[in-house]
Amino acid sequence: MNRNKFDELAEKAIQELVDSGKLVESGWHVVKQSWCPPDAPPEQISDMRTSFFLGASFLFDSIIRMLEPGEECTKNDENRMDAVEKELREFETQLKVKLAAKSFLRSGKKLQS
């Protein structure tokens, strides 16, 4: 599937999730499948879900407050959204490194020189 078709399908799916009031919940399930350890206890999963929703709520409130008045998206609005995206991508990269290191340490393997 080419990138344009994927983006089109993703946009349609996101719109349907927003319309049904399930965007954040759906996002949580994707994160849970991607990031939660398979042996995570229910309390840890519950705490992770709470953190996910709190983060989503904070981000949404912040986006609403940072946008400039009016109906048109301004250059400042675009720059702010780009900054949020960059921050989230950097976090994702750091998390992947952290999880890979934990997995490596749990495996008991030693670094080869």
GIWOZI-V37702 format. One record per backbone hydrogen bond with DSSP energy under -0.5 kcal/mol. NH is the residue of the N-H (numbers start at 0). CO is the residue of the C=O. If there is no record, write none. Layout:
nh=NH co=CO
nh=NH co=CO
//
This chain:
nh=5 co=1
nh=6 co=2
nh=7 co=3
nh=8 co=4
nh=9 co=5
nh=10 co=6
nh=11 co=7
nh=12 co=8
nh=13 co=9
nh=14 co=10
nh=15 co=11
nh=16 co=12
nh=17 co=13
nh=18 co=14
nh=19 co=15
nh=20 co=17
nh=21 co=16
nh=22 co=16
nh=25 co=21
nh=26 co=22
nh=27 co=23
nh=28 co=24
nh=29 co=25
nh=30 co=26
nh=31 co=27
nh=32 co=28
nh=33 co=29
nh=34 co=30
nh=35 co=30
nh=35 co=31
nh=39 co=36
nh=43 co=40
nh=44 co=40
nh=45 co=41
nh=46 co=42
nh=47 co=43
nh=48 co=44
nh=49 co=45
nh=50 co=46
nh=51 co=47
nh=52 co=48
nh=53 co=49
nh=54 co=50
nh=55 co=51
nh=56 co=52
nh=57 co=53
nh=58 co=54
nh=59 co=55
nh=60 co=56
nh=61 co=57
nh=62 co=58
nh=63 co=59
nh=64 co=60
nh=65 co=61
nh=66 co=62
nh=77 co=73
nh=78 co=74
nh=79 co=75
nh=80 co=76
nh=81 co=77
nh=82 co=78
nh=83 co=79
nh=84 co=80
nh=85 co=81
nh=86 co=82
nh=87 co=83
nh=88 co=84
nh=89 co=85
nh=90 co=86
nh=91 co=87
nh=92 co=88
nh=93 co=89
nh=94 co=90
nh=95 co=91
nh=96 co=92
nh=97 co=93
nh=98 co=94
nh=99 co=95
nh=100 co=96
nh=101 co=97
nh=102 co=98
nh=103 co=99
nh=104 co=100
nh=105 co=101
nh=106 co=102
nh=107 co=103
nh=107 co=104
nh=108 co=103
//
